Amino acid sequence: MQQTENALIAALSVLFLLSGACALVYQVAWQRILFASFGADLESITIIVSAFMLGLGVGALAGGALADRWPKHALALFALAEGGIGLFALGSPALFRWVGEATVTASLPVIAAVNFALVLVPTLLMGASLPILVTDVSRRWRNIGRSTGQLYAVNTLGAALGALLAGFLLFYWLTLDEAIRLAALGNFIVALATLALVKAAEGAR
């Protein structure tokens, strides 16, 4: 039984690594699209990075609350979050460019609010994924510190790999839109594989 649980956690760790890589591809690609619309000055950079950080932080709080309320459905919630990120990403290039064209001459406070609103949904879901997954893994390992440490480590490693792939490979061979679609495919793979693992785990009981 414990070997099965460990195998499941190892598989989830690999999927969370992929999720982290996709997240950084999005961040780099979305920043480039937003910079093209609003400029790449200090104010724009600060607004966009701050919007990402706020969304991740609030998402982590929300994800923790959801996981505490439905701990037995944590993996299903994680799969929904990953699928939601992928769905948003598919339409994000057109959305970002359309909003950028509509507000490019607006005041700085309006531009700041627009940037926050544009990245709020996906970053909320990204931020929620860690506490949701930690809830499930800690329930299996019965060790919150070990669960948090491993998942945070693999997600951070995935983020580093995603940044490297985006900066040194993807953007040389793919357009921004194509790179985003590739990352969305990664999120869909994570979501579907997680649901498959849930079914397999239930069948093994």
N, C-alpha and C positions, 0 to 999 in steps of 0.2 A: 504493500500500500504506500509506504513512504517513498519507494523508488518511483512509483507512478506520480506522486505529488512532486517530487524533485524534477522529474522529466517535464511535467507540465510547467513548472516555474522556469526551467531552463528555456523552454519554447517561448514563454511569455517574455522572458528577458530579451531574446533575439528579436521578437516582434517590437518590443519597446525601443530597442536600438534603432530599428528601421523607422519607427515613429519619430524619434529624435532627429534622424537624418532628414526626413521629409520636412519637419518643422523649420530647420535652418535653411533648406532650399527655398521654402516659402518666404522666410524673413528677408533673405538676400534679394530674391526676385521681386517681392512686393516693394521693398525699399527702392529698387531701381525704377519701378513703374511710378511710384509716388514722387520720387525725385524728379522724374521727367515732367511730371505735372506741376509740382510745387517748387522745384528748385532744390539744389543740394547745399544750401547755406546752413549755417549753424542752427538757426531756428527750426528749419525743416527736419534736420537730423534729430534734434532734441525732441521735437514733437512726435516723430515716428517711433523712435526708440522708447520714449516714455509711454506711448500708447500700447506698444507690445508688452512692456513690463507691467503696466496696470492690468491689462487683460489677463496675463498669466497669473498675477497675484490674486485677483478676484476669482478667477477660475479655479485656482487651487483651494480657496476657501469654500466655494460652491461645491466642488467635487468632493471635498472632505465631508461636507454636510450630507450630500446625497449618498455617499458610500456608508456613512454611519447609519443612515435611515434604512437603506436596503443592502446590507453587507453581503447577503447571499446572491444578490444580482449584480455584484460589482463588475464581473467580467462582461456581462451584457451591457452595462452602462459604459464600460470602456470601449466596447465595440461600437456602440452608438456614437460616442464622442469621435472616434476615429473616422467613422463613416460620414459624420457631419462635417468634419474638417475637409475631407475629400470632396464632398458635394459643394461646399462653399468655394473651394479652390478652383473648381472647374469654371465657375462663372466669374471669378475674381478679376482676371485681367480686363475684361470688358467693363465690369462694374467700376473698377478703380479708374480706368481711363475716362469713362463717361462722367463720373463725379468730378474728376480732376479738371476736365474741360469746362464743366458747369460752374466751378468755384475758383478757378485759377486767379481771378482778379479780386477775390473776396479779401476781407481783412484778416489779419493774423489770428485773432480769436476764432473766427469762423473756420479758417483752414485747420486750426488745431482741433476744433470740435469734429470736423469732417474726418480727419485722420483717425481720431479716437473711435469714431463710429464705424469706420470702414474695417478696422482690424479687431473690433471688439468681439464679434461672434467667434471667429476662428481661434483667437488667443484665449478666450474663456474656455473653449473646449480643450485646447492644448494644456492650459494650466490645470484643468480638472483631471486630466488623465493620470497624473502621478499619484495623487492621494487615493483615487479610485482603485488603481492597480495595487498600491501598497496595502489597502484594506484587504483585498483578496489574498495576496501573498502572505501577509502577516497572519491571517487566519489559518493558513496551511502550515506555516513554519512556527507559528506561535512565538514570533520574535520580531517586534516592530523595528528594532534598530537594524537588524540584519536585512530585513525586507526593504526598508527605506534606503539603506546604503547601497545594496546591489542594484535596485531599480534606478536610483539617481545616477549611479556610476555608468550603467549601460546607456541610459538616455543621454547623458552628457557626452559619452563617447560617440554615440550616434550623431549628436549635434555637431561635434567636431568633424566627423566624417562628412556630414552633409555640407558644412561650410567649405571644406576642401574640395568636395566634388563640384559644388556650385561654382566656386571661384576658379578652379584649375581645369575643369573638364566639361561640365554640362554647358556652361555659357559659351564655350568655344565651338561646340558642335550643335547646340540646340538654341532656338529662340527662347526668350523669357516665357512665352506662353507654353511652348513645348516642355520646358523644364518644370513648369507648374503642373502641367497635366501628368508628367511622369511621377512627380511627388504625390499627386492625388491618387494615382494607381497604387503607390506604396501604401497610402492610408487605407484604401479599399482592401488590399491584401491583408493588412493588419486586422481590419475589422472582420473579414470573412474567416481568416485563420483562427482568430480568437473564438468566434462562434463555433467553429469546428472543434476546437479544443474543449469547449464547454460540453458539447454533445458527447465527445469521446470520454471525457471524465465521468459524465453521468452514466454512460454505458458500462464503464468499468466498475461501477459500484455494485 
